Amino acid sequence: MNLTIEGKNYLMQVMEGQAPKLLRFYGTEGCCGVNVQVEIAEPTMQDTVQLVDGLEIAIQDQVIPILKDVTIHAEEEDGQMGLVL
């Protein structure tokens, strides 16, 4: 997993004051396999916490292979900032 400067800056703003919560990626079953979801939450027992460019990110073990080569980026669309994978 990689993190752009824009993604890191956006996440640092969003996560300020959220401790012990982290950005958390997890999977839910969909019609065609696992769907990756994201939330700001405390890690669960099924998560691995990874340090990505200085930020701790919780990742549910089942989605680690899916997110291995993903880059987290932030950009503005219609006047609102958001994450893009």
C-alpha positions as CSV (number, residue, x, y, z in Angstrom):
1,M,0.0,0.0,0.0
2,N,1.2,3.5,-0.9
3,L,0.2,7.0,0.1
4,T,0.5,10.1,-2.0
5,I,1.4,13.5,-0.3
6,E,-2.2,14.7,-1.0
7,G,-3.6,11.5,0.6
8,K,-1.4,11.8,3.6
9,N,-2.2,15.5,4.2
10,Y,-6.0,14.9,3.8
11,L,-5.9,11.9,6.2
12,M,-3.9,13.8,8.8
13,Q,-6.6,16.5,8.8
14,V,-9.5,14.0,9.0
15,M,-7.8,11.8,11.6
16,E,-6.8,14.7,13.9
17,G,-8.3,14.1,17.4
18,Q,-9.6,10.6,16.4
19,A,-7.2,8.5,18.4
20,P,-7.4,5.6,19.1
21,K,-9.3,5.3,15.9
22,L,-7.5,4.6,12.6
23,L,-8.3,4.5,8.9
24,R,-9.6,0.9,8.6
25,F,-10.1,-1.1,5.5
26,Y,-12.3,-4.2,5.7
27,G,-14.1,-6.6,3.4
28,T,-17.8,-7.4,2.9
29,E,-19.2,-10.2,0.8
30,G,-20.7,-9.0,-2.5
31,C,-22.2,-10.8,-5.5
32,C,-18.8,-11.1,-7.2
33,G,-16.5,-11.6,-4.2
34,V,-15.2,-9.3,-1.5
35,N,-16.0,-5.6,-1.6
36,V,-13.4,-3.4,0.1
37,Q,-14.9,-0.8,2.5
38,V,-13.2,1.9,4.5
39,E,-14.1,3.7,7.8
40,I,-12.6,5.5,10.7
41,A,-12.7,3.0,13.6
42,E,-10.7,1.2,16.1
43,P,-8.9,-1.9,14.8
44,T,-10.5,-5.2,15.4
45,M,-9.0,-8.6,16.3
46,Q,-9.1,-9.5,12.6
47,D,-7.0,-6.5,11.5
48,T,-3.3,-6.0,11.0
49,V,-2.1,-2.5,11.7
50,Q,0.5,-1.3,9.1
51,L,2.6,1.9,9.2
52,V,2.2,3.5,5.7
53,D,4.3,6.7,5.3
54,G,4.1,7.5,9.0
55,L,0.3,6.8,9.3
56,E,-1.1,3.7,11.1
57,I,-3.7,2.0,9.0
58,A,-5.8,-1.0,10.1
59,I,-6.4,-3.6,7.4
60,Q,-8.6,-6.6,7.9
61,D,-6.5,-9.7,7.1
62,Q,-8.7,-10.9,4.3
63,V,-8.2,-7.7,2.2
64,I,-4.5,-7.3,2.7
65,P,-3.7,-9.1,-0.7
66,I,-6.3,-6.9,-2.5
67,L,-4.8,-3.7,-1.2
68,K,-1.1,-4.7,-1.5
69,D,-0.5,-2.5,-4.6
70,V,-3.1,0.2,-4.0
71,T,-2.2,3.9,-3.7
72,I,-4.3,6.1,-1.4
73,H,-4.8,9.5,-2.9
74,A,-7.0,12.5,-2.1
75,E,-8.6,14.8,-4.6
76,E,-11.4,17.3,-4.9
77,E,-14.6,16.5,-6.8
78,D,-17.6,18.9,-7.0
79,G,-16.0,21.0,-4.2
80,Q,-15.5,18.1,-1.7
81,M,-12.3,16.3,-0.8
82,G,-12.3,12.5,-0.8
83,L,-10.1,9.5,-1.0
84,V,-9.3,7.7,-4.2
85,L,-7.7,4.3,-4.4
